[in-house]
Each structure stands twice: as structure tokens, then as C-alpha cells.
Amino acid sequence: MPRYSVIVPVYNRPQEVAELLESLTRQTFADFEVILVEDGSTDTCEEVVARYAEKLALRYFRKPNSGPGPARNFGYQRALGEYLVVFDSDCVIPPRYFEVVEEFLSKNPLDAWGGPDQGHEDFTPIQRAVAHTMSSFLTTGGIRGGKQRIGSFQPRSFNMGISREVFQKTGGFRFDRFAEDIEFSIRMKNAGFRVALIADAFVFHRRRTNLKQFFTQVANFGKGRVQVGREHPGEVKLAHWFPVFFFLGLAVALMMPLFNLFLAKVLSLTYLLYLLAIGVQTLFVTRSLKVAMLSIPAAVVQLSGYCYGFLNEKLKPGG
């Protein structure tokens, strides 16, 4: 029985899977199996799987499309490991990932954990900008959770590990898609399981390749947060309204010159300083001026997409 079972749902992304599997061949701790779940793809990973069949303890399943939540549960049900780990297909795993997790669990026994994501220097500038804004405390990254104390962190499905007991007692993911990981994390916490962030167990997350695709992705995040609130009253907090407040304030700033030119200048300066702070923070972290400049439109797309999805779902009956 392997120590870990890695479950990866995939939908029409064989090239991403090749990168992910290649990174898994380089792990310094190799007591794991990989379960690849082809979720109704037309562009399948069969050729990729064949290339890595002798390099990894790899099992490959194909099933009708049902969404990432049920696909992960499908993998959970077939896993042999003591711990069940899910990665997104667009992730690249650093060589010491499982070694880091092993070291942490030996000192801090957990039922479940999550880790951060970040961009890689080999990613395109826009991918690095998107990766940074998604994790920045200045944007919606600030409401994704990041505290290290036990019980306060909500793991995300791009980098999440659970014990077999957690799956047996919770049944795994309940939502098909859109915030399915948040909903699962809430139920883990409510069931009394010990959940924490392992800060050094990060993954490189390639995410979407252009701002249009990024808008769609974050709109789904906003939509999913409202759906989580319906399932778990009280889980939509003031912080989750930040993107809405951002655009309400922006609308006021654009209209203010009609009423008070001084206040219009103050509001405009506030927004400029905020966007400049995002760029400066990105420059400090990535050491790339191009990535820093791209982080500003990426942040605007991120906030606008989240706001759109959040309000669109919130204004529905029962929202």
C-alpha cells in the first residue's frame, strides 16, 4: 500500500498532464501512486500515459464527463494510499513536495492539508502575473485563506491532501464544480478534522493563458462562493464582497466629477495607488518589470470577473 495516492482529473489537456507527470518522476520521496481520471475528454491522455507507464506507479481511468468533484471522488474510491492527494492537471510539482509533507506530518499529525500555489519562472509573463494576483493579499487572494494554525485553513483542490478516514466519513466532494473544494473544506472543518496549511508544500500553477479565459475562471469562483453560502449559511462574509465594493467605488469615482471634483480626484488617486501597490508587490516578488506591469490588468480582470460571477449568482432567486 503506497503512502500517498495522487488523483488528477483531466479534461482535454494531455500536454498539461505530461508536464505534471514529468514533475512527479522527479520527487525525492517516491512512495506514491498516480491515478489519472479522464473525465469525458475527446482529446485524451492515452499517449502520455503510455510514455510514463514505466516511470510511475500509474493507473489510468476513463469515464463520462461529470465535473472535477465527482471525478476526484471516482479516483478516491480506487485509491490505495494512506493519504489521498489531488492536484489540478495544470500544476507542476516541485521535487521535494512529498518530502516536505512527510516532514510536516511527522511533527504535526493532520487529517487534511493544503498548500500554496505560485508561478514558475518558465511560465509566460501573463501566466506569472495571473499566478501572483491569485495569491496576493491585495486581491481576492487575501480571502482564500492562508493562516497556518490548525483548523483555520481551507485547502483548495489544486493542492489538497486528505486521510482515507476523511473521505470515508465525508464522502468527498459534494459539488460537481465551482467552489467544490471550499464546500468540502467547510465540511471537513465542521466534522472536527485537523486541517492546516503546509506553507512549504507549494505547487507551480500554470492557470489560464489569457485574460479572457482568466475572467471566466474567476467569474466561476465568484459564482461558487454564493453557492457555498446557500449550502452553508454564514460562509459568505464581508471580505467576499470586496470585489463588489471595488467596482461600486470605481463607478462612484467615474460619476463624482459631475458633483464634486475634489472628491473625484481623491477617489481616483486612491484607485491609482491601489493598482500601483499591486504592481510594486508583484515586482518585489517576481523581480520582473513585465510581469509587474501585467499584474495590474490581471488584478482588474480578477476583481471584475469575481464581481460579475458573484453578483450574477447573488441576484438569482434564493441568492
C-alpha positions in Angstrom: 0.0 0.0 0.0 1.6 3.3 -1.0 1.9 6.2 1.4 0.1 8.6 -1.0 -2.4 8.3 -3.8 -2.3 11.2 -6.3 -5.6 11.8 -8.0 -5.7 14.0 -11.1 -8.9 14.7 -13.0 -8.3 15.8 -16.6 -10.5 17.2 -19.4 -8.9 17.6 -22.8 -5.4 18.6 -21.5 -2.9 15.9 -22.4 0.0 18.4 -22.7 -0.6 19.7 -19.2 -0.7 16.2 -17.9 2.6 15.4 -19.5 4.2 18.3 -17.6 2.6 17.2 -14.3 3.7 13.6 -14.7 7.2 14.6 -15.6 7.4 16.6 -12.4 6.2 13.6 -10.4 9.0 11.5 -11.7 11.5 13.8 -10.0 10.1 13.5 -6.5 12.7 12.9 -3.8 10.1 10.9 -1.8 8.6 8.4 -4.2 6.2 6.2 -2.1 3.1 7.2 -4.1 0.8 6.1 -6.9 -0.9 8.3 -9.5 -4.5 7.9 -10.6 -5.4 9.8 -13.7 -9.1 10.2 -14.3 -10.1 11.1 -17.9 -13.4 13.0 -17.3 -15.1 12.5 -20.7 -12.3 14.0 -22.8 -12.2 13.9 -26.6 -8.5 14.8 -26.6 -7.3 12.0 -24.3 -4.1 11.3 -22.4 -3.6 7.8 -23.7 -0.3 8.5 -25.4 1.0 10.5 -22.5 0.1 7.7 -20.1 1.9 5.2 -22.3 5.1 7.3 -22.0 5.0 7.4 -18.3 3.6 3.9 -17.5 7.1 2.5 -16.6 8.3 5.7 -14.8 5.5 5.9 -12.3 3.0 3.7 -10.5 0.3 5.0 -12.8 -3.3 3.9 -13.2 -5.5 5.4 -15.9 -9.3 5.5 -16.0 -11.8 6.9 -18.5 -15.3 7.9 -17.6 -18.2 10.1 -18.9 -17.9 13.7 -18.0 -19.3 14.7 -14.6 -17.1 17.6 -13.5 -14.0 17.7 -11.3 -15.7 17.0 -8.0 -17.2 13.6 -9.0 -14.0 12.8 -11.0 -11.9 13.2 -7.8 -14.3 11.1 -5.9 -14.0 8.4 -8.6 -10.2 8.5 -8.0 -10.6 8.4 -4.2 -12.7 5.3 -4.5 -10.0 3.5 -6.3 -7.0 4.8 -4.4 -4.8 2.5 -2.3 -2.8 5.1 -0.4 -3.0 6.1 3.3 -3.4 9.7 2.2 -5.2 10.9 -0.9 -3.8 14.0 -2.7 -5.4 15.9 -5.5 -3.7 18.2 -8.0 -5.1 20.1 -10.9 -3.8 19.0 -14.3 -2.2 22.4 -14.9 0.1 22.1 -11.9 3.9 21.3 -11.8 5.0 19.7 -8.6 8.4 20.7 -7.1 10.8 17.8 -6.4 10.6 18.0 -2.6 6.8 18.3 -2.3 6.2 14.9 -0.7 9.4 15.1 1.3 8.1 18.4 2.8 4.7 16.9 3.5 6.3 13.8 5.2 8.4 16.0 7.4 5.5 18.2 8.4 3.1 15.3 9.2 5.8 13.6 11.3 5.7 16.5 13.7 2.1 17.7 13.2 -0.3 14.9 12.6 -3.1 16.1 10.3 -6.3 14.7 8.8 -6.1 17.1 5.8 -3.8 19.8 4.4 -3.5 22.3 1.6 -0.5 24.1 0.2 0.0 27.4 -1.7 0.4 27.9 -5.5 2.7 30.2 -7.3 4.1 30.9 -10.8 7.3 29.5 -12.2 10.0 31.4 -14.0 9.4 29.2 -17.1 5.8 30.3 -17.3 4.8 33.1 -19.7 4.7 36.6 -18.2 0.9 36.7 -18.2 0.7 33.3 -16.5 3.1 34.5 -13.9 1.1 37.7 -13.4 -2.1 35.7 -13.0 -0.5 33.3 -10.6 0.7 36.2 -8.5 -2.6 38.1 -8.4 -4.4 34.9 -7.5 -2.3 34.5 -4.4 -1.8 38.2 -3.4 -3.4 39.5 -0.2 -4.1 42.7 -2.1 -6.7 41.0 -4.4 -9.1 38.1 -3.9 -6.0 36.0 -2.8 -6.5 37.8 0.5 -9.8 35.9 1.1 -8.6 32.5 0.0 -7.1 31.6 3.4 -3.5 31.4 4.4 -3.3 31.1 8.2 -1.1 28.3 9.5 -2.8 27.5 12.7 -4.7 24.2 12.8 -8.4 24.4 11.8 -8.3 27.8 10.1 -7.2 26.9 6.6 -9.5 25.9 3.7 -7.5 23.7 1.3 -8.0 24.2 -2.4 -8.2 21.4 -4.9 -5.2 22.4 -6.9 -3.1 21.2 -3.9 -5.1 19.3 -1.3 -4.4 16.1 0.7 -6.8 14.2 3.0 -6.6 11.0 5.0 -8.6 8.0 4.0 -10.7 8.5 7.0 -11.8 11.9 5.9 -13.1 10.5 2.6 -14.8 7.7 4.3 -16.6 9.9 6.8 -17.4 12.9 4.4 -18.0 11.2 1.1 -15.6 13.6 -0.6 -16.7 16.4 -2.9 -20.4 17.2 -2.9 -20.4 19.9 -5.7 -19.7 19.0 -9.3 -17.7 22.2 -9.9 -17.4 25.8 -8.8 -16.1 26.1 -5.3 -16.4 22.4 -4.7 -13.2 22.5 -2.8 -14.4 25.3 -0.5 -17.6 23.4 0.3 -15.6 20.2 1.0 -13.2 22.1 3.3 -16.0 23.5 5.3 -17.5 20.1 5.9 -14.1 18.8 6.9 -13.8 21.5 9.5 -17.3 21.1 10.7 -16.7 17.4 11.2 -13.8 18.2 13.6 -10.9 17.1 11.4 -7.5 18.7 11.9 -6.8 20.7 8.8 -3.9 23.1 8.2 -1.7 24.8 5.6 1.7 23.3 4.9 3.3 26.5 3.7 6.3 24.9 2.1 4.3 22.3 0.2 3.6 24.6 -2.8 2.9 23.8 -6.4 3.6 25.8 -9.6 0.2 26.5 -11.1 0.1 27.5 -14.8 -3.6 28.5 -14.8 -5.2 30.1 -17.8 -3.1 31.5 -20.7 -5.1 34.7 -21.5 -7.1 37.3 -19.7 -10.4 36.3 -21.3 -10.1 32.7 -20.0 -9.0 34.1 -16.6 -12.1 36.3 -16.4 -14.3 33.2 -17.0 -12.4 31.2 -14.3 -12.7 33.9 -11.6 -16.3 34.5 -12.5 -16.9 30.9 -11.7 -15.1 31.4 -8.4 -17.5 34.3 -7.5 -20.5 32.2 -8.5 -19.2 29.3 -6.5 -18.8 31.4 -3.3 -22.5 32.3 -3.4 -23.5 28.6 -3.9 -21.4 27.7 -0.9 -23.2 30.4 1.1 -26.5 28.7 0.1 -25.3 25.3 1.3 -23.6 26.7 4.4 -25.3 29.9 5.7 -22.8 32.4 7.1 -19.9 31.4 4.8 -20.3 34.5 2.6 -18.5 37.1 4.7 -17.9 40.8 4.3 -14.5 40.1 2.8 -16.1 38.2 -0.1 -17.9 41.3 -1.1 -14.6 43.2 -1.6 -14.6 42.9 -5.5 -18.2 44.3 -5.5 -17.2 47.2 -3.3 -14.2 47.7 -5.6 -16.4 48.2 -8.6 -19.1 50.2 -6.8 -16.3 52.6 -5.7 -15.0 52.8 -9.2 -18.4 53.6 -10.5 -18.7 56.4 -7.9 -15.3 57.7 -8.9 -16.3 57.9 -12.5 -19.5 59.8 -11.7 -18.1 62.0 -9.0 -16.7 64.8 -11.3 -20.4 65.7 -12.0 -20.9 66.5 -8.4 -17.6 67.2 -6.6 -14.3 67.5 -8.5 -12.2 67.3 -5.3 -13.7 64.0 -4.1 -13.4 62.7 -7.7 -9.6 63.3 -7.6 -9.3 61.8 -4.1 -11.1 58.6 -5.2 -9.1 58.4 -8.5 -5.8 58.8 -6.6 -6.9 56.1 -4.2 -7.5 53.6 -7.0 -4.3 54.5 -8.8 -2.3 54.0 -5.6 -4.0 50.6 -5.0 -3.2 49.4 -8.5 0.3 50.7 -8.2 0.7 48.8 -4.9 -0.2 45.6 -6.7 2.4 46.3 -9.4 5.1 47.1 -6.8 4.3 44.0 -4.8 4.5 41.8 -7.9 7.8 43.4 -8.9 9.2 42.7 -5.4 8.1 39.0 -5.6 8.8 38.2 -9.2 11.7 40.6 -10.0 10.2 41.1 -13.4 9.0 44.5 -14.6 7.0 43.0 -17.4 5.2 40.6 -15.0 4.6 43.5 -12.6 3.0 45.6 -15.4 0.8 42.7 -16.5 -0.3 42.1 -12.9 -2.3 45.4 -12.9 -4.7 44.4 -15.7 -4.7 40.9 -14.4 -5.9 42.2 -11.0 -8.6 44.3 -12.6 -9.8 41.2 -14.6 -9.7 39.1 -11.5 -11.8 41.5 -9.4 -14.2 42.3 -12.2 -14.7 38.6 -13.1 -15.2 37.6 -9.4 -17.6 40.5 -9.0 -19.6 39.6 -12.1 -20.0 35.9 -11.1 -20.7 36.8 -7.5 -23.5 39.3 -8.3 -24.9 37.3 -11.2 -25.4 34.3 -8.8 -26.4 36.5 -5.8 -29.2 38.2 -7.7 -30.8 34.9 -8.6 -33.9 33.9 -6.6 -32.6 32.5 -3.3 -29.2 34.1 -3.8 
